[in-house]
Each structure stands twice: as structure tokens, then as C-alpha cells.
Amino acid sequence: MDKQDLKLSKKLISSYKKRLEKEILDRSIKLRMPHNKFEEVVNNNNELINLKKALKQLEKEYESQN
């Protein structure tokens, strides 16, 4: 991937991650979950964990091309 592709991928994944976190927050509020439970759900959500890993990998690739 070139730098432009990496930058776009990072932007798209970050955007999706933020939307997913917002969806979890909105549902937690709707269900009146305690804040600490919301944090636990976010920290243990497999999809969010994978997105964070993907973002780190993209960052490493981007830095290695500099």
C-alpha cells in the first residue's frame, strides 16, 4: 500500500470505530447501564479490539514508509 491508501484506510477504520463506540454508548444509555459497565463492554468488545489492532498496524506501516 502506498501512503495515500494507508491514510485513507486509517481514516475509514477510525470513523467506523467511533461510530461503533457511539452505538454502544447510545444503547448503554438506553438500557440505563452504569458507566463502568459501558467501559467494560467497550474494552472487551472483540470488534473494537480488532479495529484498534488494525489501526496500530496501519500506523506502523505508515511510519515505516517515512
N, C-alpha and C positions, 0 to 999 in steps of 0.2 A: 504494500500500500504506500502511496505517496503521502506527503504531509497533508495535502488538502483532504484526501479520503479519511485519514486519521482524525483530522479536526472535525469533519462532518459526522463521523461515526461517534466520536466523543460527545458532540453536541446532541445528537439524537438519543443516545443512551442516557445522557444526563436528564434530558427532557422527560423521557419515559419514566426514569427513576423518580423524579419529582412528582409526576402525575400519580404514580403508584403509591407513593408515600402520602400524598394528599387524599387519595381514595381511602386508604387505610385509616387516616385521621378522621375523615368525614364519617366513615362507618363506626369508628370507635365513639365519636361524639354522639351519633345517632343511638348507639347502644348504651350510652352513658357509662362507658368503661372508665375505670380510673386511669390517670395519666401514666402511672408506672406500668400498667398492663399494656397500654398502647406502645410504650417504648419497648417492652418485651416482644410484642408482636412484630414490630419493625426490625428489631435486632435479630430475630430468629426466622424471618421470612426468607425462604430459600431463593426466591426470585430476586429479592433485593440484595442478598448476599452475592448471587451470581453477577448482578449488574455492577456492584462495587468492584468485584474482581475484574470484570471486563474493562471497567474504567481505568483501573490501575495498570492493566496490561497495555491498554491503548496509550496511556501516559508514558510508560516505559518505552514503547515503540517510537512514540513521538520524540522523546528525549534522545533516543539512540540515533535518530536521523539528523540531529542538530550538530 
